[in-house]
Amino acid sequence: MDQNIGKLLDNRYELLELIGVGGMAKVYKARCHRLNRLVAVKILRDDLSQDSDFRRRFYDESQAVAMLSHPNIVAVYDVSRSDDLEYIVMELIDGISLKQYMQKKGNKLNWREALHFITQIVKGLGHAHSRGIIHRDIKPHNIMVLRDGSVKVADFGIARLASAGHSTLTQETLGSVHYISPEQARGSHIDARSDLYSAGVVLYEMITGRLPFEGDSPVSVAIQHINSIPLSPRELNADVPEALERITMKAMASNVEKRYDSAASMLADLEEFRKNPSINFDYTEEDLKTSAEEEPVGAEKTQKVTVGALPRGNRAQQEKLLERLPWKRTAKPERAAEDDDDEGQGEVWPIFVAIAAILLFVVGVLYFLTGLIRPMFQTTPDYVVPNLVGKTYSEVEQDTELLGQFSIFLAENVTSEEPEGTILKQSPDAESTVKDPKTQISLTVSSGPEIIVMPSVVGQEYHKALVTLQNMGLFVPVPSYSAHEEVPTNHVISHTPLEGTQLRPGDRVDLVISTGPTEKLELVPLFIGQTKEWALNKIDLQNLKLGNVFEVWSAEIEAGIVVDQSIAAYTEVPQGTQINLQVSKGPDPNAKPPASNRRTVSVTLPPDAGQIRVTLKDGQTVIGEQTVDTALNAAVSFQVSGTGTKTYDIYFNDQFHASQSVDFNG
């Protein structure tokens, strides 16, 4: 099992499984425990992460890419280092690469499906180019196809790092060299149009099912990008509309000046074609070819060129080659028909021409090979990068003397205590040396102190509001709670400060959370001594709930009168509380006559004592208990029975009040 599986990077990203391996990195499926979501984590190879210069450029490039936000670009969430591992955190894509998709479809796609894909690819490139970021490695392997048919371009900014790790074209770069632009193959300066060339190659492959150039080595393929013209798509697939063919060939124009000047212009043609597939563009394939003066010697319209191979064939092929040389014959040498002696000599002339053409072709190939290889060994002067940190972006932008031939682009705006517009970091570093005097210096610029605008979280569930505010860097203490008639339980009623207030990281936000509607209380009436009908009606009027009604025999209380209730009278209870009643059925006809006389113990109540509980006891035995309101009753009575003389104790609210003797013999 991979040794990284199960690791927790920065106490946040748990690596779950290995989902991909590339030349520079391994890609893992991971879980972000802070936001509880699945992500993709790309970890650099160990040998690359040991190179401090590479790590610096890796971080700078990734930070720049993290600023991109477009539906057709794989989002970068985080760039960090943990346990000596350099990694990027990206959105986890539920899909496959365009290369895998094409292979499943038999390599060639319907032109409508290809149009659907290339339009999204160019949209993503346009967004990146508008922010000064060039992909440098557009190929089907770096384009992801999602289940809904949308595509996302991946690995922005990685190509520059990859090229830094390979000084020559090797077999490892064969996958990319099929899509490389001519200027990249030469090692010349590149811009956004290089990405459009590669996008054109991707489109070519989608509609034809094959690559424009093939070769036995990366170098041979690269030379063809510089020196050859591919077969037109319609020669390989007659179903391709002519207008789409012209868009493809314009994107793949070897002369960068004849190529689309921006993703927006290419997208405009794609949109026009989508609306009208029969449209006739005002440029032709011939317009996109290099002129005779610019065209490399020996360039052939071919699908495969083997480096060092010499043109062979009949006289017609030699004549065709001559037509492509910088110079060419204006007329064939005439022979006198009547001069039979010159006939043999006339056949010698084409042989010399063919030999000269072959020699020129060899010289041409050697010339371009020399041009490709020379930069690998050529010593160029070093140029010192100026120090821009601490200056403002606007003043540096206008200071041509300071910049010289260097150019700048804004890679990232970050919050800082430094004034807005101040340059905080640069790449390459100040005082470092570079070989190209036209190197672009990427800048990290202060956007001023971080200001957090207080959002409204009123009505949000408490934990959701808490996470939102904490992720913004605000401090949220334990909330206060309050009843509310409209805001549901555990949702935010209000907060301080109010929405729109400007805050700084760490500022306090107080929340008031709802406990739901206020609980309404009802006073339980005295049901004892009342009729059953009165009690039932009163329960309904008081918003109480009738529970069980038990009927009991009573020799003293007539039938239909309430003799007991489950909750004492005058107790406050929530609306809807259930009340159980005991109702008299009258004397039990089957009861035996009393064995002794019955007496009544009458207890006088203290005036203005409010509601009290009166208990009558025979020793420790409770004979009877009633709760009454002294404002409504002056006395309360208990029925007792026995023989002889007995003494009963009277308690008010469990406090002894008095004793009363009863004579059962009298």
N, C-alpha and C positions, 0 to 999 in steps of 0.2 A: 504494500500500500504506500502511496505517496506520503513522504514524511511531513508534508505541510497540512495534511488533512487533520482537522480537529483543532488547529491553531486558532487563537483568538488575537487578531491584530489590533493593537491600540485599545484593547479591552472593549472592542466594538464589533469587529467583523469576524465571524466564525466561519472558517473554511470548511465546506461540506463535502465537495467532490470536485475532482479534476474534470473539466469539460473541454479543454483544448490545449494544444502545445504548438508553439510557433518558433521561429528562428531566434526571437529575442526574449520571449516570455512564455510562462504558463498561465492559463486562465482557469479560475476556480469559480464554482457556484458557491455563494456565501450568504450568510444572514447578517443583516445589520440589526444588532440588538437594541440600538438606541431608537430606531424608527420602526423596528419590527417589519422589515421587508427584505425580500431576496434581491441580491445584487450580483454582479460579476466582478471578480477581483483579478487583475492582471499583475503578476509578479515577475519582475525582471530576472533574467538569468544571473546566477551567482557571479560569473566572471565580469559581467557588465556592471553589476552593482558595486563591485570593488573599485571601479574607476571613478574617482571623485569628480573629474571634469564631466564625465558622462552623466553622473548623477545630477550634477548642477543643471546641465542642459535638459535632462529628462524632466526635472522638476519645473523648469521654466516653460518648456514646451507644453507640458501637461496642464500647468496653470492657465496658459493662454487658451488651450482647447476647452478647459472647464468653463470659460466665459461663453462658449457657443451654446445656443438654445434654439433648436429647430426640430420640427417633427421628422425630418429626414436625416438627422444626425444622431448617432448613439451618444446619449448624454454621459458626461463625466461628472461624478458626484464629489470625488475626493482624490487627493494625491498626498501620499504620506510615506513614512519609513517606520518600520517596526521590526524589532529583533533582527536588524541588519538586512531586512527585506525592503526593497523599493517597490511600491505598488500603486496601481491606479484602481479606483472604484468606479464602475460604470453601471449603467442600467442593464439588467439581465434581459436579453432578447429571446423571446419564444419564437424561434424560427431557424432557418438554415441560410447558408451563404448563397449568393447568386450563382456561384460556380456549381454548388451542389444541386441547386434548382435546375440549372441548365442541363446538367448531366442526367437528371431524372427525366427531363423532357427530350432527351436525345440530342442535346447540345444546341439545337436550333430552335428559336422561339418564333411564334407568330408575330408579324411585324407590329400588330396592335398591342400585344403584350410587351414587346420590346419598347414601344413608344411610351407605354405606361410607366415602365421602370426607369428609362433614361430621363424622363421628365422630372421624376422625383430626385434622381441622382444630381441633376444639374441644379435643381432648387437648393439642395443641401450644400453643393459647392458654392453657389452664389452667396449664400449666407456666410459661409466661412471666408470667402474672398473679400466680402465687404468689411470684414474685421481683420484683414491683413494676414490671414492664415491660409497657406497653400498645403494641400494634402501630400503631394509628391509620390503617392503610391496607389493611385486609383486602379483597381482591378476587381474582377468578380469575387475574389476571395475576401475582399474587405467591404463587401456590400451585403447586408443582411436582408433577407426576404421574410416578412412576418406573415402570420397566418391570415391576416386580413388583406394581404396583397400589397401592403405598403412596404417601402424599403427604407433602410437607414444606412448611412455611410459610417463606417467604423475606422478606428485607428488614425484619426487626425493627429498630425504632429509627430507620429512615430517614424515616418519615412526618413525625416531629416536625421533622426538619431540612428536609424538603421544604416544609412549611407555613411555615417561617421565611423561605423564599425567595419566597413568593407571598402577598401581603397581600390579594389579591382572588381571587374565583373566575373563572378565565379558561378559554379553550378548552383550555389545556394540562392543566387539572385535570378535564376532562370525564370521562375514564376512571375517576377515583376518585370523583367526586361522585355517580355512580350508586349507590355503596355507602355513602355517608357517613351517619352517624347524625344525627338532628335536632339534638342538642345541639352536634355539630360544625358543622352548618350555621349555627346561631345564634352560634357563637363562644363558647359557654358552657363551663363546666368539664366535662371528660370523665373517665371512669374505665373499668374493664375492661368495663363493660356496653356501651360504644360499640363495642368489637370484636365483641361478641355480636350487636349489631344488624347490623353489616356481614356477619357470618357467616350471619345469617338471610337477608339479601339474596342471598348466594351460593347458599344452599340453595334459595331461591325461584326463582332463575334456572335452577338445575340441573333442578328438577322441572317447571317450566313452559316452559322454553325462551325466556323473555323477561324483561326487567327490570321491576321493579314500577313505575318511573317513567321517562318519556322526556320530552325537551324540546329546544328549539332552542338553549339556552345553559346553561352550568353553573348560573347563578343560578336559572333557571326550574326545573331539576331539584331544586336545593337547597330551594327553596320548597315543592315538592311533598312532600319528606321531612318538612318541618315541618307542612304544612297539608293533606295529602291522605291518604286511605286507599286502599291498593292493592286491586285485585281479589283475591279469595281464590284460592289455587292450584287448588282443585277446580273453580272456574268456568272455568279455562283448560285444565285437564287432569283429566278425571273419574277417571283411573286412580290419582290420588294418594290414599293412605289418609287418612281423616279425622284420625287421630291425628297423622300427620306434618304435615298442614296446620296443626294447632293448635300444634305445636312451632315451625313456621316463623313463624306470625303472632305467637306470644308473643315469640320472639327479636326480631321487628321491631316490637314495641309502641312507638309514638311516645313514650308516657309512660315514662320510664326506670324509674319505680317499679313498673310493671306488667310490665317485662321480666324475663328471668332475672337473678337477682342475682349469679350466678357461672357460670363455665364448668362447674364440677362439677355444679351443679343442671341445666344444660342437657344435660350428658352423661348424667346419671341418667335423664332422660326419654327420650333417644335409646336408651339400653340397654334400658329397659322396653319401648319400642316395638319394638326389634329382637327381643326375646324373644316379644312378643305384639303383632303389627301391628293386632289388633282392639281393643286397649286403649282405654278411654274415660277421658280425663283429666278432672279435676274443674274445668277452666276451659274457657270457650268463647271464640269470636272476639269476642263482645259484651263479655266481661269485659276484653278487652285494648284496647278503644277508649277514647278520652278521654271524660270526662263532658261533659255539655252546658255546664257552667260552664267547663271547661278547653278545650273544642274551639274552634278558631279559626273566626271568622265566615267563612262561604262555603266551608268545606271540603267537597269533593265526593268521593264514592267513584268514582274515575276512574283511568284509566291515563295520561292526558296532560292537563296543564293548561298553557295558554299565559298567561304573566303579563300581566295587564291585560285579559284577555278578560272580558266581562260575560255573566252567564247569560241565555240567551234561551230562548224556547219557549212552550208552551201554558200554560194555567192550572194544569194538573196539575203541571208542573215548578215553577211559581211556588209552589204550595202545598207541594211537597216542600222547596223552599228555605226557606220560612217555618218549617217544622218544625225546621230545623237552626239557626235563629237563637237567641240567648240568650233572647229572648222569643218567644211564639207565641200565636196566637188560640186561645181556648178554645172558641169556637162560631162558626158562620157567622151573619151577621145575617139575621134572618128577614124575609120579605116577606109582607104580607097578600095572599093569593091573589085577594081580591076587589078590591084597590086597583090598578086598571089604570094609574092615573096615576103610581104609584111604580115601575112596572116598568123604565122607562128609566133612572131614577136608580139602581136596584139594580145595574145593570151597571157603574156608574162606580166603585163601591167597590173591586173587585178591581184595577182599574188603578192606583188610588192605592197600594194595598198592594204591588203589583209594583214600582212606582217606588221606594217606600221600601226594598224589599228590595234593589233594584239599587244604590241609594245606599249602603246599609249594606255590601253586598259590596265596593264600591269602597273604602269607608273601611277595611274589614278588610284588603284587599290592600295598601293604602297603609301601613297600620299595620305589617304584617309586613315590607314592604319597608324601611320606616323603621328597624324593629328590626334588620334585617340590615345595613343600610348605616351606621347611626349609629355603631357601634363603629369604623368605618374613619376617622371624622373626630373622634370624641370624644376629648377630652384627659382622661387619667386621671392621678392622682397617682403619683409614684414611691415605691417602698418599698425601703428599704436592707436588703440581705441580711446577716444577722448572721455574724460570724466564728466558725466552729465548729472550724477546724483547730487541732490540739493538745489539744483536749478529748477525753474518752472518749465513745463512742457512748451508753453507758448514762446518763451524767450529762446529756448534751444531750437525750436522749429524755424525761427527766423535768423538764427546765427549761422550763416553759411560758412563763415570763417572758422568757427569752432568745429563744425561737422565735416568740412571738406567734402569728399565724395561719399562719406557715410550717409545713410538715410535712417530714419527712425520710424517706428510704428508703436502705437499704444497697445500693449499686450493685455494690461489689466489695470483696473481702477480698484484701489483698496482703501478702506477707512483708515485714518491715521490722525494723530494729534498735529501732524504737520499741516500747513495751510493747503487748501485745495489747489491742485495743479502741480504740487511739488513732486519731483522725480525721486522715488524712494530706492528703486533698484534698476539695474540695467544688465542686459546680456547681449554680447559678451561683456565681461567686467571691465571697468576703467583700467587703463594702462596695460591691459593685455594686448597681445599682438595677433593679427589675422593676416591671411594671405590676400584676401580680396578687398581692395580699397572701397568697394561699393557695398560692403557688408551692411545688412540691416541690423540696427540695434533695437532690440525689444525693450520696452520701458514699462515699469510698474509705477503708476502715478497715484498720488494721494487724492482721495475724493473728500478730504476733510474729516473732522471728527465724526464718529458714527452717531447718527441721529435715528432714533427709533420712534416712529409715529404710532401712538397708541391705537390699536384696532378696537373695534367693537366686538366684545364676546358676550354681549347680553343675549340671553336665550339659549346659549350653548350649554351642552352637558359639561359638568364641572371638570372632569378629567381631561376632556378634549380642550377646553379653554386653558387649563393648567399647562398642558404640553405645548400649546401654541405660544403662550407667553414665555415659558421657560426656554423654548427654542429660539426666541427672539433675544434672549439674554436678560430678561427681566426677572426680578425677585418677587415671588408670590408667597406670602406667609399663609398660615392656617386661616381659612376664611371664616366669616361670621355667617350665621344662619338666621333666616326669618321666614315666617309664613307668608304665602302670597296666593291670592285667589286665582290668578291666571297662569303664572309661571310654574311649569311642572316641577315636581320634587327633584332635587339634585341638579337643577339648572341655574344659571347665573341670573340674578335679579338686576344687579348693578355692579359697577366697579369704579374705583378711584385710583388714578385720574381718569377723566372723561376721554372719550374717543377723539382722536386728532391732536391730543397733547404731545408735544415733542419731549422725548425721554432720552436718557443715556443708558448704556448697558449697566445692569445692576440696580436700576431704579426700582422702587417698590410699587406693586400694584395690589390693592386690597379688593377682594371679591366678597359679594353678599350672595349666599346660595339659598334657594328656596327649599322650604320643608313641605311645600304643598299648601292647599287651602287651610285657613284657620279652622280648628275643630270647634264646632258649636255645641254648647252644653245645654242640658235640660234639667229642671228640678223635678225629682220623682214625687208624685202626689201621694197622699195617704189613702190607700185603697181599702185598708182594714175597716170593716163596719159599713162599707158601701156595697150597693148591689153589683152583681156581676155585669149587668148591662152598662151601668155607669162607669165601671172600671174599664171595660173594653173601649168605650167611646173616648174616655179620657186618655188612654194609651195612644190612640190614633191622633187625637188633637195635640198631644205633647211631642209628636215626632219620635215616639218610642216604638218598640216592637214587642208584640205579644208573644211570649214564649209558650210554656206548657201551663194548662189549667188543670189543677188536680181537685177533684171533688172528695170531700171528707165528711164523715158523720160528726155531728155536734149536737149534744143534748141541750146546750145552752143557747146556741145561735141558730136562728131560723134558716131554712133553706134559701139559697140564692145570695147569701151575704158573704163577702170576702172575709176570711178569717186570718189570712196571712199573705205576705208578699216577699219575693226573693231579694229585693233591694229595699232597704229601709226608706221610709218616707223622708222627703226633703233633702235627699242626697243628690248632688250634681253629677250627671253622667252625660257622655257624648250622645248626640242624637242617633237614634237607631239602636240604642241599647235594649237588650231583650229582658222583659220582666215576666217572671213566673208567678202565678197566683194559686192560692188555695181557697176553694169556695165551699161553703157549708151545704150538706145535703139534708140537714135537719137531724133529729134523733135517729139512732139506729134502732129499727123496729125489733131486731133480734137481740138487742143488748139486755143484759140482766139488770134488774133494779139495783140501784146503788146500795152498797153494803153499809153505807154510813151517810150521815147528813152532809149536805153541801153548804158552804158558807161563802160569803163575798168579802174579800179584803179590799177595802177602799183606801187609796193613797192620795193624799192631798199634795198637789204639785207646787213648788215654789213659784211665785209670780215672776214674770220677766226673766226667766232662766233660759229662754230660747228653746231650742230643740234638745231634749234629753232622753236618755235611755233608762227606763225603770225596770229593775230586776227584783223578783221576789224569790227568796231562797228558803228552803227548809234544811238548815245546816249547810252542807255543801251541795245539796241538790237544788237545781234551778226549777222552780215551780212554774214560773212564767216570766216573760220579758216583753216589754212594749217600748217603742220609740215614739214620743209624742212631742208636739209643739206647745209649750206652756202659754203661748199667746192665744192658742185656740182651745186649750183644754185646761180646766182647773183641777181635775182629778182624774185618776185612772183606777180601774178595778180589776181584780184577779179572782177567778173562781177556784176555791180550794175544797178539799174533802178530807175527812178523817174521823177519828174518835178521840174522846177525851179533850184535853186542852193542848194546843200546839202554839209555839212561838215562831213567827216568821220574820226574817230579816229583809229590810228594804234597802236597795242600793240605787243611787243616782249616778249614772255614768261610771259604774264599777266602784263608786265610793260609798261606803256605809252611811246610811241616812238615819234609820230608826228601826226598832223592833215592834212587832204588833202580835198580841196573843189572841187566839180564837178558841172559844169554848164550843165544842161540837155536841155537848150534852144539853145545852140550854134550848 
